[in-house]
Amino acid sequence: MELSAVLSPAPEGGYVAFNPETGTTTQGETVEEALANLREATELYLEEFPLVVSGRPLLTTFEVPENA
């Protein structure tokens, strides 16, 4: 099963990894570690809560004023 991962730099260093299909979130010191941790967390989640994938999320960006 192919799922999505969104990685963001963590304020304390490393990366936060998020899977939008399941809501699982984890972190790691490197991109590779964050993805490996996300894979493990998502596998554990799916053991309890099977997922029926009906499509892929659409990832895009948007802007807000800097004063918001």
TAGISUL-V704843 format. One line per field, one symbol per residue. ss: DSSP state (@ for helix, = for strand, . for the rest). phi: phi as a letter, one per 20 degrees, with the letter a starting at -180 (. if undefined). burial: # if it has 9 or more other ideal C-beta (glycine too) atoms within 8 Angstrom, else .. Layout:
ss->???
phi->???
burial->???
This chain:
ss->.....====.....====......====..@@@@@@@@@@@@@@@@@@....................
phi->.ececddcfegeomcddcdffdnfcbbafcgfffffffgffffffffecgddedrefedbcbdcffef
burial->..#####..#...######.##.#####....######.###..##......................
